[in-house]
Amino acid sequence: MRNSVFLIFLFLFFFLPNQSHAGIFTMSDASPTPQTNEIPIDDKLDKVIQKRQKEARKLILEGRKLIKKGEKKKNEDLIIKGQIKKQIGEKQLEALKEQEENKKRERENDIW
């Protein structure tokens, strides 16, 4: 009788989920620690890159709008201005993407 009570107590203690007292074999509520490559790193440089990417996309959109306006009005000046803005925005985006890739490589090299 005593052994069965002890076994029941042991079973309840270890296997029933209880928030106030988790047994040895129950899963912990804490999440596993994140890996180093999963930790988001918010540098000032990241924010600057994101801001510049947004500005470059704006330039591309403005360029496209100017090109459409120029085509509707058959105005070569608007078309040329639109093409210039679009090209500048595309070049800025390419440069920022390269910069971002270089930064990722540096981070990977720093980890190892």
Contacts in CASP RR format, 6 or more apart in sequence:
PFRMAT RR
TARGET T0000
AUTHOR 0000-0000-0000
METHOD contacts of the structure
MODEL  1
MRNSVFLIFLFLFFFLPNQSHAGIFTMSDASPTPQTNEIPIDDKLDKVIQ
KRQKEARKLILEGRKLIKKGEKKKNEDLIIKGQIKKQIGEKQLEALKEQE
ENKKRERENDIW
13 23 0 8 1.000
14 23 0 8 1.000
14 24 0 8 1.000
14 25 0 8 1.000
14 26 0 8 1.000
15 25 0 8 1.000
15 26 0 8 1.000
17 26 0 8 1.000
18 26 0 8 1.000
19 29 0 8 1.000
22 28 0 8 1.000
22 29 0 8 1.000
36 111 0 8 1.000
37 108 0 8 1.000
37 111 0 8 1.000
41 107 0 8 1.000
45 103 0 8 1.000
49 96 0 8 1.000
49 99 0 8 1.000
49 100 0 8 1.000
49 103 0 8 1.000
52 92 0 8 1.000
52 96 0 8 1.000
53 93 0 8 1.000
53 96 0 8 1.000
55 92 0 8 1.000
56 89 0 8 1.000
56 90 0 8 1.000
56 92 0 8 1.000
56 93 0 8 1.000
56 96 0 8 1.000
57 89 0 8 1.000
57 93 0 8 1.000
59 85 0 8 1.000
59 86 0 8 1.000
59 88 0 8 1.000
59 89 0 8 1.000
59 92 0 8 1.000
60 85 0 8 1.000
60 86 0 8 1.000
60 89 0 8 1.000
60 90 0 8 1.000
60 93 0 8 1.000
62 82 0 8 1.000
62 85 0 8 1.000
63 81 0 8 1.000
63 82 0 8 1.000
63 83 0 8 1.000
63 84 0 8 1.000
63 85 0 8 1.000
63 86 0 8 1.000
64 82 0 8 1.000
64 86 0 8 1.000
65 82 0 8 1.000
66 78 0 8 1.000
66 79 0 8 1.000
66 81 0 8 1.000
66 82 0 8 1.000
66 85 0 8 1.000
67 78 0 8 1.000
67 79 0 8 1.000
67 82 0 8 1.000
67 83 0 8 1.000
67 86 0 8 1.000
69 75 0 8 1.000
69 78 0 8 1.000
70 76 0 8 1.000
70 78 0 8 1.000
70 79 0 8 1.000
71 79 0 8 1.000
END
